[in-house]
Amino acid sequence: MEMTIASSTLLLILQNGGAGGLFTSMLPLILIFGIFYFLLIRPQQKRQRQAQADRETMLSALKPNDKVITSGGIYGSIVAVREKEETVMLKIAQSVTIEIQRSAIAGLQPNESKEVETAKS
């Protein structure tokens, strides 16, 4: 029969002293969980919420002539933004325009002029 860590810990606690020993034995586990929560889980949740807010801000600020990258890897320039349908018209070639959902935009393209300036420096 397979014994898990929790059941083996419970068995050890019950053998060593009953209810008073139960709390004392579980206290280190509770403290470890608390430390993990405040040092690892909570900061990660804050970063995730901030990233989500930044993405929502970026998507709501899209305007024509912005150069974007879709989540599928398509590079293009926004021609029109349709607020009601939550879509954008994206120009991907000379006379090729596609309509995509706003949420399919992964981000803005980096400006090439800044990259060229840093490469020259």
C-alpha positions in Angstrom: 0.0 0.0 0.0 1.3 3.4 -1.0 1.8 5.9 1.7 1.8 9.6 1.0 3.8 12.2 2.9 0.7 13.6 4.5 -0.6 10.2 5.7 2.8 9.2 7.0 3.1 12.5 8.9 -0.4 12.1 10.4 0.5 8.5 11.4 3.7 9.8 13.1 1.8 12.5 14.9 -0.9 10.2 16.2 1.7 7.7 17.5 3.7 10.4 19.3 1.1 12.2 21.4 -2.4 12.9 20.2 -4.0 16.3 19.9 -1.4 18.4 21.7 1.3 16.8 19.6 -0.7 17.3 16.5 -0.5 21.1 16.6 3.2 21.1 17.6 4.1 18.8 14.8 2.1 20.7 12.2 3.5 24.1 13.2 6.7 23.8 11.2 4.7 22.8 8.1 2.4 25.7 8.5 5.4 28.1 9.0 7.1 26.7 5.9 3.9 27.2 3.9 3.6 30.8 5.2 7.2 31.5 4.2 6.7 30.1 0.7 3.5 32.1 0.3 5.0 35.4 1.2 8.3 34.9 -0.5 7.3 33.1 -3.7 3.5 32.9 -4.4 2.4 36.4 -3.5 5.1 38.3 -5.4 4.5 36.2 -8.5 0.8 37.0 -8.3 1.6 40.7 -8.1 3.9 40.5 -11.2 1.2 38.6 -13.1 -1.5 41.2 -12.3 0.9 44.0 -13.3 1.7 42.3 -16.6 -2.0 41.7 -17.3 -2.7 45.4 -16.6 0.2 46.5 -18.9 -1.1 44.3 -21.7 -4.7 45.7 -21.3 -3.3 49.2 -21.4 -1.3 48.4 -24.6 -4.3 46.8 -26.3 -6.6 49.7 -25.4 -4.1 52.3 -26.7 -3.7 50.8 -30.2 -4.2 53.3 -33.0 -3.8 53.3 -36.8 -0.2 53.2 -38.1 1.1 51.3 -35.0 3.4 48.5 -36.1 2.4 45.3 -34.2 3.2 41.6 -34.0 0.4 39.1 -33.7 0.5 36.0 -31.4 0.8 33.9 -34.6 4.0 35.8 -35.5 2.6 38.0 -38.3 4.1 41.5 -38.5 1.9 44.3 -39.8 0.7 47.8 -39.4 -2.7 48.7 -38.1 -5.0 50.3 -40.6 -8.2 50.7 -38.6 -9.4 49.9 -35.1 -13.0 48.7 -34.6 -14.0 49.4 -31.0 -17.4 47.6 -31.0 -16.2 44.3 -32.6 -12.9 44.4 -30.6 -11.0 43.9 -33.9 -8.3 45.6 -35.9 -7.6 45.8 -39.6 -3.9 44.9 -40.1 -2.0 45.6 -43.3 0.6 42.8 -43.7 1.7 43.4 -47.4 1.2 45.9 -50.2 -2.5 45.2 -50.8 -3.2 42.6 -48.2 -5.3 43.5 -45.2 -6.6 41.1 -42.6 -9.0 41.5 -39.7 -7.9 40.1 -36.4 -9.1 40.2 -32.8 -7.5 42.8 -30.7 -6.5 40.1 -28.2 -4.5 38.3 -30.9 -1.9 41.1 -30.8 1.2 40.0 -28.9 2.9 43.4 -28.8 4.2 46.4 -30.6 7.2 46.0 -32.9 10.4 47.5 -31.6 11.4 50.8 -33.4 14.2 50.0 -35.9 15.6 53.6 -35.6 16.4 53.0 -31.9 18.1 49.7 -32.8 20.2 51.4 -35.6 21.2 54.2 -33.3 22.4 51.8 -30.6 24.3 49.7 -33.1 26.1 52.9 -34.4 27.1 53.9 -30.9 
